[in-house]
Amino acid sequence: MEELIRICQNQKNIYIYGAGRNAKLVYIFLERQEILTKGFIVTEMFQNPETLFGHAVITIDKLPRNEDYIILVPVSEVGIVFKEICSYLVENQVHNVYFFTGELLERIRKEEMFYKVKDVLDTGIYHFEEKVPVEDGYTIFSMREEGEEYHWRFQSRALEEPDINIHRISDCFSKMSALEEFERQYGKYHVFETMEARESEMKRIGTVYMACSHVDKIGLHNSLPAWITPIQVGAELTDRNLCEVRDNTGENISARNRNYSECTALFWMWKNAPRVDYIGLCHYRRHFNLKENGIGQMAASSLDVLVTAPTFVNETIGNFFSTLTPKVDLKVMLKVIEEVYPEYKSTAERFLASRFYPPCNLFIMKYGVFQEYARFVFSVTFGIERFYDDLGFCREDRYMGYIIECLLGIFLMKNKDTLKIGYTDMKFYS
């Protein structure tokens, strides 16, 4: 990237080959470096604009040969497009051509996405939080009110989707603030880090099970808080033993891990885990941003549930999850909820029509609350499985993991008036 900037800074006549997504990306990047572009070159004008960013788009045979120039070709040196462009350049005896590596294009794309996200999220009363820990591909925007800072997780790549048109995050909350909209759905947003704690409660104990699998890309962490216990999920599907606790002992659904993902651990916890004051689930890469005595702090703050910063989507939750699992799954979920937990039906419908959800099946709950939550979850998922079994469908596509993500949100929304729910940031390991 530094070499690209250096080369361009010494040139007056810079042309970019193409008029599509990569060409626009490179133009915006150079403009941010205060480097001017002369124009855009294409192989043919068919389906290409005549101008782009106010600059002419010309075919390669119209390139002025009486001037010094360089041509930037934002196409990595792999595939048929690279070969075709090479042919045109050779036939037209063009020189001073710079092709991009895939790594360079990706680096520019990430940098420009950073600025785009910052421009969108850092508006009005909302602030882009660059230094707050968050999962790859996501960012955090915050809102401050009465001395408290509230965080929401936002999927960065949503800004690249053509049907999601967000210019300013403040425009998404024109009728009420993000905090008002969120608390209307889930009740009070308790920021865990600033909650008052009673020293007499600090000694309460808990266990958070950290799901890990034989297909994970990184190994177990060397140092973990004493309250985290690794549990191998999908242990029934492999001969490898990763840790002492595995989800294929006792009463279990380990063999259904390809559908349930980390939630085969949730079932094992429900049926087999020793009783403790607090019990929870995290992943080998996704953790709670808590200190060593985090469980004690939860108890001392009188929390019933702790989850990570809510995710905001600028559409409905139903539409969002329909991009992750077939839309019919959500319809079946509603049908089964109406049959086995009818008192949850209206809440489930409101959840799917809302714009916030607790992500990734991460939670810590009081033991009794967890038992109630697990009964609700598996009453619904087993009903969904029976529906597909009756149709003769065989699923191995993680769909239950996504459905349970919805069920966590529905459970918290339904019980918002009786549960004290806290929120903290997610610590993510690449």
N, C-alpha and C positions, 0 to 999 in steps of 0.2 A: 504494500500500500504506500509506504514511504517512497519507494522508487517511482511508482506511478505519479505521485504528486510532483516529485522532482523533475521528471521528464516533461510533464505538462506545463510546469511553471516556466519552462524555457521555450515554449512554442506559442506562436500567435494563431496558427491555423490548426485547430483540433477538430477532427470529424469523428463521430461515433457511428459505427456500422450497425444498422438496424433502427427500428422505430417502435420496438415493443417494450416489454417489461424491463428487460435487462438494460436496454439503451436508456430508458427513463431513469432507472436506478443510478447508472453511472453519471448521467447528466446532473442529477440532483446532488450527488456526492461531490462532483467537481465544483458545482456552484457554491456548495457550502465551504469549499476551500478557496473561494474567490478566484476560480479558474474559469475563464470564458470559453465557450464552445462555438465553433464557426457554423456547424450544421450537422445533418444526419445523412448517411449514405445507405441506400437500400439496393437490392439486386434488381427489383422491378417495383413500379408504383402500384400495382394491383393490390387493393385492400390496405394500402398504406396512406397516411395523411400527407397533405402537401406541405404542411408546416407542423412543427412540434416545439413547444415552449417559445414560439415566436421565431424559430429558425427554420430555414428551408430544408426540406427533405428531397434529396436528389438521387438519381440512379448513378451507379458507379461510373458509367461512361461520360457523365457530365462533370466529373471531378476536375477542377482547374489544375492543369499540369504546369502552369507557369509560376507556381508559388511553392514555398516550402510548407510541408504539412506532415501531420502524423494521423494515423487512423487507429482508433481504439475499437477492438472487436470483443465485446463482452460475451463471448461464447467460449466455454472451456474446451480444451483440445481433445475432446472425446465425442464420438458420434458422427452421424451423417451430416448434420448442419455445419460442423467444422470443415468437413471435406468439401462440401459444396461451396462454401465461402472461399476456401483456398483456391478452388478452381476458377472462380470469378476474378479473384485478385490476380492470379497468374495470367489469365487471358487478357486482362486489362493492364498488365505491366505496372501494377501499383506497388509502391515501396513504402518504407517506414510504417509498417503494420505491427501492432502490438496485440497479441491474443491474451486473454485472461485465463489464469488457472481457475479451477473450480473453487479452490480454497480462497483465492482473492475475492471472487464474486460473493462467496458466502460471508466473508469478513465485512465487505462493503454493505451487504444486505443487513447484517446484524447491526452495524453501526447506524445505518439509516433508519432501521426499525426503532432503535433506541431513541433517536431524535423525534421520530414520528409519534411514538408512544408518549414521550415527554410533552410534546406540543398538545396532544389530546387530553392527557390526564392532569396537567398542571394548569388548571383554569379555574377562575372564580374562587370559591371557598375550598376547592379540592387541590390536593398537592401530590405530585409524583414523588414516590419514595424510592430513591435509587439504592439506598444502603440497607433497606430492610430485607432480611432473608426471605427468599421466595423460590418456588420451583422453577426450573428452566422453562422458558416459553411463556412465563407469566410475569407480571409486574404488580406492584402495590400502589394503590392510590389511597389517600387518607383525607379525613375531614376532622377539623378541630372544633370542639365546642365545650365551653365552660371548663377549660383547662385540660380536657381529655382528648386523646388522639385515637380515632377509630380507623381501622384498616379494612380494605377490601381487596381481594385478589382479582386480577383481570387478565384474560388470555390475550397476550400481545398479538398473536397471529390473526386474531379476529379482525384487526384493522386491515388485513390483506384480503379478506373475503369480499367479493364484489357486491354481495347483497347486504352487507353490514356497513352502513354509511354513518360513521361517527366522526364529527368534526371537533366537538368539544364534549368532554364528559359532563360538564355542567348542563348541556342541552338535554341529557338523558334524565335529569332530575328537575325539570322545569316546574312541576306541580308541587312537589315536596322534596326535601333534601334526601340524600342517600340514607342518612341515619333515620329520618322519619319513616321512609318507605320500609327500611329493613326492620325497624322496631315494631311497626304495625303488623308485620308477618311473624316475627320470632320473639317479640317481647324485648325486654331491656338488654342492650348490648353491654355486657360487663367486660371491660378491658382487664384481663387477668393481671397484668404486670402492676397495675396501680390499685388493686383491691386491698382493703385493709385486712390484716390477718391477726388472729388471736393466738398468742404463743402457746396457750394451753392445748391447742388442737394440732400443733405441728408434728406430733409423733404418730399420727394416723398412718397406716401403711397401705401400699397398693402395688399392683403389678401391671405394667404395660407390656403386652406381648408384641414383639417385633417380627412381623412376617418376613421370611426369607425363603428362597426357592433354589432348586438346583439349576434353574435357567437364568438366574440373576447375572448381571454383567459385572458386578463388583462383589468382593467378598464381605464378610462380616467386619464391623468396625472393631478395632482393638480395645478401645475404651468406651464403655457404656455406663450410664448411671446405674446404681444398684437396683433401681426399680424397673429396669428394662430386662425382659427375658426373651431371647430369640426363640422363635418357634418355626420349624420347617413346615411349609405348606406344600400340599401335593406330594407328601412323603410316600404315599401309596404308589405313586407313578414312577419311582426311581429307586435304585439300590443305594444311592449315595446318602450318607448321614451327615448333615451339616451341623447339627447341634443336638443337645440333649433332649429337648422337648420337641415332639413331632406330632403332626395333626392326624396321624393314622393309629393312635392308641385310644383305648376306651371307645365310647360311642362317638362315631365320627362320620364325616362326608368327604374324607381326603381324596377319594377316587374321583370326585366331581370338581376337582380344583380348576380344570380348564374352563369351567363355567363360572365358578364362584371366586376364583382368584384368591386374594388375601382373606376372603370371608369364610374359607374352610377353617381358618384359625378362629374366627368369631364363633362358629358352631362348636368347635372343640372347647373353647373357653366357657361357653354356656353349659356344656355337659360335664366337663372334666376339671376345670381349673379350681384350685383351692380357693376358698372364700377369703377375701380381703376387703378392706374398707373401700378401696377404689380399684377398678379394673379397666384396662383400655387396650387399644390396638394402634400400632403404627407400622410403618414399612421399613425395609432395610435402607431405603433412600430418603424416606419422608418421616421426619421426626417432629415432635413438639419443641418449640424454642423455650425450653424450661431449664432451670438451674438444677443442681444436684438434689435439692430438697423440694422439688416441684410438687410432689404428691402431698407433702406436708403443708405446703402453701395452699393447695386446693382445699384441703380439709379446714385449714385455718380461715379460709375465705368463705366457708360454708357453701361451696359450689356443689351442685348436683352433677353437672356435666361440663366438660371442657372440650372444645373443638378448635380447629385452626381458623384463621381469618376467612370469612365467607367469600365465596366467588360470586362476582357480578357478571351477568350476561345481558347484552343489550337486545334481548329477544325474550321469549318465554323459556322457562326451564324445559317445558315439554318439547319445544322446537330444538333446543340445544341438545338434549339427550337423544333426540331422534337422529342426530348425526353420529351418535356413538353406538346405538343399538337400534334394531328395526322398530319403527313407530308402533307396530302392532304390539310389541312387548309392553309398552306403557298402557295400551288399551286393555290388555289382558291383566296387567297389574291392578288397574282400577276395578275390573270385574271381580277379581279374586278378593280385593280389599272389601268390596261391597258384600261378599259372601261370608268372609271369616272375621272381619273387623268393621262392620257397617258404620260404627261411630267415627271411623277415620275417613270415610268416603269424601265428604265435603272438604275436609282438610287436604286430602290428596289432590283434589281438583284445583284448589287454591294454590297449592304448591306448584303444580305443573303450569299454572298461569302466572307465576311470580318470576322474579329475576335474580334471586339470591339462593345459594345452596351451600351447605357445609361439605367441603370437598374430600374426596379420596378415602372415605371410610375411616378417617382418623377420629378417635374419640377417647376420652377417659370419663368414666361414670361411677357414681356410687354403685356398690354391688347390687343393691335391690333395684335401682333404676335400670341397670344393665340386664338383669333377669327379665324385667318387663319388656325392654327393648328387643332382646333376643327372641322372646316368645312371639312378639309382633312380626319381626323380620321373617322368621322361618315358617310361621303360619302362612304368610303370603307367598314366599318363594316356593314352598312345597306345593302349594296350590297351583302356582304357575307351571311348575314341572309336570304336575298331573295333567294340566291342559295340553301341553305339548306331547306328553307320552301318549295320551289318547289319540292324538293326530298321527302318531308314529314318527314325530320329528326327533332327530338326534342333534343336539346342539353342543358345540365345543368352541364358543366364541366370546367367552367372558361376559355374556349378557347379564348374568346374575350379579356380577360385581357392580355394573352400572345401575341395575335396579335397586340394589341395596344402598347405593349412594343416594338415590331418591328416597328410599324408605327412612334413612337417617334424618333427612330434612323434614319429611312428613311427621315423623315421631316428635322431633323437637318443636315443630310448628303446632302440632296438636296439644302438646303439654307445656306450652310457653307460659301459662299462668301458674303452673305448679312447680316448675323446675327453674332453678337459678343456673343460667348457662353462661359460661365464661368463654372468652376468645383470646387466643394467642397466635403468634406468627408460626409459620411452618419452617423448619430447618430442612433444607434439601441438599443431599449429597449427589453430585454429578457422577 
